[in-house]
Amino acid sequence: MRGLRAPFAALMTIGLTVAPTWAGPTTANSLGTIVTAEHARLGDSSAEAGTTVFSGDRLATEAAGSVQIRAGAARFLLQSGSAASLNDTEGAPSARLFAGTATFSTGNSRAFTLLASRAAIRAQSDGPTIGQVTYLNEKELLVVSKRGPLTITVDGETELIADGDAYRVILEPPPTMAQGPEGAGAHKDDKKRGMNGPPLRAGRNYFLITAVAITAIATGFAISEALESPNRP
């Protein structure tokens, strides 16, 4: 999984960094600003760089499109063939993903929340963090840590996704998909990682996560090292 940090052939080139200088000027009622846009729409209009966005605005991209938002101390990238709305969650910017794939980056665990179905994905720490979520359907997501640990919360139950890991997240899984806390055939350490045995079920059966090999997902949404901080050692 550490191969996540290796250079990929870029599907898009963006200046998505994790520096505190992201926090640009915004008005009291605005959520952020469009940084780049290509074959993308803001509501019923074409999305244009420099446009101010507000809570409730809806973004969509075409098959070869993308749009990037600077929102306070975070950046949000909506990738091709995707749709999302922008919101304010507990006083901080957030986005709700309805289709496709989105990437966010921040250096503050409270600066941004990516919502998808009933799940909320955030940075776990105040260190530089890049997370990616693909909306497969209402009950299934793919969550990838490109850099730094993430948390995923569903109905008050939270699981940690470690730096460099990728997980398939199943919401409301049937009982047959996972065993109890120490089900037969599951090694305790393996179960904590969601590998080599039954999937890891979180909390009171709200969701489960299973590890995904990065080779199975890298082709679908490779991101160049332009996502990384230029100050990274």
C-alpha positions in Angstrom: 0.0 0.0 0.0 2.9 2.3 0.4 3.0 2.5 -3.4 0.4 5.2 -3.0 3.3 7.6 -2.5 5.0 6.7 -5.7 4.6 8.8 -8.8 1.6 7.9 -11.0 0.8 8.9 -14.5 -1.3 11.9 -13.8 -4.9 11.8 -14.8 -5.0 15.5 -13.9 -2.4 18.1 -12.8 -3.5 20.4 -10.0 -1.7 22.5 -7.5 -3.4 20.8 -4.5 -1.1 21.5 -1.5 -1.4 21.1 2.2 0.1 24.4 3.3 -1.8 26.7 5.6 -1.6 29.4 2.9 -4.7 27.7 1.3 -6.9 29.8 3.5 -7.7 32.6 1.1 -10.0 35.6 1.7 -13.7 34.8 1.8 -16.7 36.8 2.5 -18.9 36.1 5.5 -21.4 34.2 3.5 -19.1 32.5 1.0 -17.7 29.0 1.3 -14.7 29.3 -1.0 -13.5 29.9 -4.5 -13.1 27.9 -7.6 -9.4 27.5 -8.3 -9.5 25.5 -11.6 -12.4 24.2 -13.7 -12.6 22.2 -16.9 -15.8 20.8 -18.4 -17.5 21.4 -15.1 -20.8 23.1 -14.0 -21.7 25.2 -11.0 -25.5 24.8 -10.8 -26.9 25.5 -14.2 -23.8 27.5 -15.4 -20.3 26.7 -16.5 -17.9 26.6 -13.6 -15.2 29.3 -14.0 -11.9 29.8 -12.1 -12.3 32.7 -9.6 -16.0 32.2 -9.0 -17.1 32.4 -5.3 -19.1 29.4 -4.1 -21.6 29.2 -1.4 -23.2 26.6 0.9 -25.8 24.7 -1.1 -24.1 25.1 -4.5 -23.9 22.0 -6.6 -21.0 21.0 -8.8 -20.8 18.5 -11.6 -18.1 17.4 -14.0 -18.3 15.8 -17.5 -16.4 12.6 -18.5 -13.2 14.6 -19.1 -13.8 17.3 -16.6 -12.7 18.4 -13.1 -13.2 21.3 -10.7 -11.1 22.3 -7.7 -12.3 24.5 -4.8 -10.3 26.3 -2.2 -12.4 26.3 0.9 -10.8 27.9 4.0 -7.9 25.7 5.1 -8.7 22.9 2.7 -8.9 22.1 -1.0 -11.5 19.9 -2.7 -11.2 18.3 -6.1 -14.2 16.8 -7.9 -12.9 14.5 -10.6 -14.3 13.4 -13.9 -17.9 12.2 -14.2 -18.8 13.3 -10.6 -21.3 15.3 -8.7 -21.3 16.9 -5.3 -22.8 19.7 -3.3 -21.0 22.2 -1.0 -22.1 22.8 2.5 -21.2 24.2 5.9 -20.9 21.5 8.6 -20.4 22.6 12.2 -18.9 25.9 11.0 -16.4 24.4 8.5 -16.6 23.7 4.8 -17.9 20.3 3.7 -19.0 18.6 0.5 -21.5 15.8 -0.1 -20.5 13.4 -2.9 -23.4 12.0 -5.0 -21.5 10.3 -7.8 -18.0 9.7 -9.0 -14.8 10.4 -7.1 -13.6 13.4 -5.0 -10.3 14.2 -3.3 -9.7 16.6 -0.4 -6.6 17.8 1.3 -6.0 19.7 4.5 -3.6 20.1 7.4 -6.4 20.5 10.0 -8.7 17.7 11.1 -11.5 20.1 11.6 -11.1 22.1 8.4 -13.1 19.9 6.0 -15.6 16.9 5.9 -16.4 14.8 2.9 -19.8 13.2 3.2 -21.0 10.3 1.1 -24.3 8.5 1.7 -24.3 8.1 5.6 -20.6 8.3 6.0 -18.4 11.3 7.0 -14.7 11.2 6.1 -12.2 13.5 7.7 -8.5 13.9 8.4 -7.6 12.1 11.6 -4.9 14.5 12.6 -3.7 18.1 12.0 -0.9 16.8 9.8 -0.9 17.1 6.0 -3.7 14.8 4.8 -5.0 13.8 1.4 -8.1 11.6 1.2 -10.1 10.2 -1.7 -13.6 8.8 -1.9 -15.4 7.1 -4.7 -19.2 6.7 -4.5 -20.1 3.3 -5.9 -23.7 3.3 -4.7 -25.8 4.3 -1.7 -24.4 1.4 0.4 -20.9 1.1 -0.9 -17.9 3.4 -1.0 -14.2 3.2 -1.7 -12.0 5.2 0.7 -8.3 5.8 0.1 -5.7 7.6 2.2 -3.3 9.2 -0.2 -1.4 10.8 2.7 -2.1 10.8 6.5 -4.7 8.8 8.4 -8.4 9.3 7.9 -11.5 8.6 10.0 -14.8 7.4 8.6 -17.9 7.8 10.8 -21.3 6.3 10.2 -24.2 6.9 12.7 -21.7 7.8 15.5 -19.4 4.8 15.0 -15.9 5.6 13.8 -13.1 3.6 12.1 -9.5 4.7 11.3 -8.0 4.3 7.9 -4.3 4.4 8.2 -1.9 6.4 6.0 -1.6 4.7 2.6 -4.5 2.2 3.0 -7.5 1.7 0.8 -10.8 0.3 2.0 -14.1 -0.8 0.5 -16.8 0.5 2.9 -20.1 -1.4 3.0 -23.0 0.4 4.7 -25.7 -1.8 6.4 -24.0 -5.1 5.6 -25.9 -8.3 5.8 -25.1 -10.4 8.9 -23.5 -13.1 6.7 -20.7 -10.8 5.6 -18.9 -10.6 8.9 -18.4 -12.6 12.1 -18.6 -11.4 15.7 -15.7 -9.8 17.6 -13.6 -12.9 17.6 -15.2 -15.0 14.8 -13.9 -18.4 13.9 -11.0 -18.2 11.5 -10.1 -14.6 12.2 -6.8 -13.7 13.7 -7.2 -10.7 16.0 -4.5 -8.5 14.4 -5.8 -9.4 10.9 -9.3 -8.5 11.8 -8.2 -5.0 13.0 -6.8 -4.4 9.5 -9.8 -6.0 7.7 -7.5 -8.5 5.9 -6.9 -12.3 5.9 -10.3 -13.4 7.3 -13.7 -11.8 7.6 -14.2 -8.1 7.0 -13.9 -5.7 9.9 -17.3 -4.8 11.2 -17.5 -1.4 13.0 -19.7 -0.6 15.9 -23.2 -2.1 16.1 -23.3 -3.5 12.6 -23.6 0.0 11.0 -20.9 -0.7 8.4 -17.9 -2.8 7.6 -14.6 -2.2 5.8 -12.4 -4.5 3.8 -8.9 -3.8 2.6 -8.4 -3.3 -1.2 -5.2 -3.9 -3.0 -3.9 -0.7 -4.4 -3.2 -2.3 -7.8 -6.9 -2.8 -8.2 -7.7 0.9 -7.9 -4.6 2.8 -9.0 -5.6 2.7 -12.7 -9.0 4.1 -12.0 -8.0 7.2 -10.2 -4.3 7.8 -10.1 -3.3 11.2 -8.8 0.1 12.8 -9.5 2.5 14.0 -6.9 1.2 17.5 -7.5 -1.2 16.6 -4.8 1.6 16.4 -2.3 3.1 19.3 -0.3 6.2 20.8 -1.9 7.7 20.9 1.6 7.3 17.2 2.1 10.7 15.6 3.0 
